[in-house]
């Protein structure tokens, strides 16, 4: 597990998103139009990693990545051996 600051994690997400957007040949302008998220917000996100969560959901949806958002926190890691053992009993 890499230790990163929240800002570093946010920037890494933005970097991966930009790479995905480009690989799908989607421009920021068309993403803005299709998602309803302002162009300036998308530019800021890709350069800093800062974006409102609802805006992130909208742009992920446009790129067909809803499952990535829905999977957040779906399978939390156990915090203790007791949690592992309890999960195995169910």
N, C-alpha and C positions, 0 to 999 in steps of 0.2 A: 504494500500500500504506500503510495506516494503521499507525502505530506505537502499540502499546498494551502495557501491562504484562500479565503473565499473569493477574492478578486482573481487569483490565478485560476481557480476552478472555473469561474464564470467565463474568463477569457478563453480557456481551453474548449469549453462548450461552444462558444461563439466561433472559434477557429474551425472546429469540426462541422458546425452548421454551415459555415461559408463554403467549406470544401464540398459538402453534400449538395448545397444549392448550385454551385458551379458545375458539379458533375452531372447534374440534371438539366443543365443549361437554362436555368431560371435566373432572370435578371432581378436586381433589387426592385426595379420599377414594377415589373410584372408581379412579383411577390407582394408588393405593397398593394397593388390594385386588387389582386385575388384574395388577399387576407383582410384587407381593411386596416392594416397596420401602417401608420405613416412612414413614408420613405425615410425621413430623418431618424425615426426610431430604429429602423432596420440598419441604417448606416452606423448609428451609435452602437447598436448591439454588436455588429461585426467588428467594430474597432475597439470597443472597450469591454464587451461582455455584459453590459447593463441593459436590462429589458424587464418590463413588467411580465409577471408570470402568464397572465391572460394573453398577452401579445405573443409570448413564446408558444403557447398552446395553439393559437391561430396560425402562426407560420409553420409550425410542425405539421398541423393538419393539412395545410395546402400541399406540403411535400409528401403527404401520405405516411407520416411518421407518428400518427396518433398513439400507436402501441408503445412507443418510446416514452411518451408522457404518461400514459396509463400505467406503465410498469414502474414508475417512480415509487419507491417505498413499498412495493408490493410484497417483496420477500426480504424483510429485515434480517440482518445478520444476528445470530444469537449473541447475547452479551455475557453469557456464563455457561458453564458446563451443565448446570441445572436446567437451563432453557433448552439445551440440546437434548438432554435425556427426557424432559417433559414432552418435547415435540415428537420424539421417537415412540413414546407410549400412546400417542393419539392415533 
